[in-house]
């Protein structure tokens, strides 16, 4: 991307400090964190839900949409049915594995 130097420097800085900042924050909060408190459980649940939502969005909109809207798939109903079945079987398999995870 053709960004100006200042914008590149700011993005590189935030990319470089995000992980160390998160580690420092985790260390600082580890003494006050209660794993089974209602607030902690709600926070973990919300973070897990937002992460899952982002992954589903990426899978459906960014990855599958490009494949399913291609000329090859749009021209063959038989290939569309096979593709939809493969997606549903994959999602079902992942859901089944998530039950035991």
C-alpha positions, -999 to 999 in steps of 0.1 A, spaced: 0 0 0 12 35 -8 8 51 26 28 81 38 58 74 61 41 87 92 11 64 88 34 34 81 55 42 112 23 45 134 10 11 121 44 -6 126 46 8 161 11 -4 171 18 -38 155 50 -41 175 36 -31 209 2 -48 209 15 -82 221 39 -69 247 12 -46 260 -13 -75 263 13 -96 281 21 -68 306 -16 -63 311 -22 -100 318 7 -101 343 -6 -70 360 -42 -84 363 -32 -120 372 -31 -113 409 -67 -98 409 -82 -122 384 -107 -147 398 -113 -174 372 -148 -184 384 -163 -150 392 -194 -140 373 -176 -110 358 -147 -131 345 -171 -157 330 -191 -130 313 -160 -114 299 -146 -147 286 -179 -155 271 -182 -122 253 -146 -124 240 -151 -160 228 -184 -150 211 -168 -121 193 -139 -142 182 -162 -169 169 -183 -143 151 -152 -129 134 -140 -163 123 -175 -172 109 -176 -139 90 -141 -144 75 -150 -180 65 -183 -172 49 -178 -137 34 -141 -136 26 -133 -172 18 -164 -190 6 -180 -162 -12 -151 -159 -37 -153 -197 -44 -191 -199 -46 -195 -169 -69 -169 -181 -94 -179 -189 -130 -171 -226 -127 -194 -231 -98 -222 -209 -111 -223 -228 -143 -229 -262 -128 -259 -271 -105 -243 -305 -97 -211 -289 -86 -230 -264 -65 -249 -292 -47 -216 -310 -40 -200 -278 -27 -229 -270 -4 -229 -305 9 -192 -304 16 -196 -271 35 -224 -285 55 -205 -317 63 -175 -297 73 -194 -273 95 -212 -303 111 -179 -321 117 -164 -290 133 -196 -287 155 -193 -323 165 -156 -318 174 -165 -287 194 -188 -307 216 -158 -325 231 -133 -296 230 
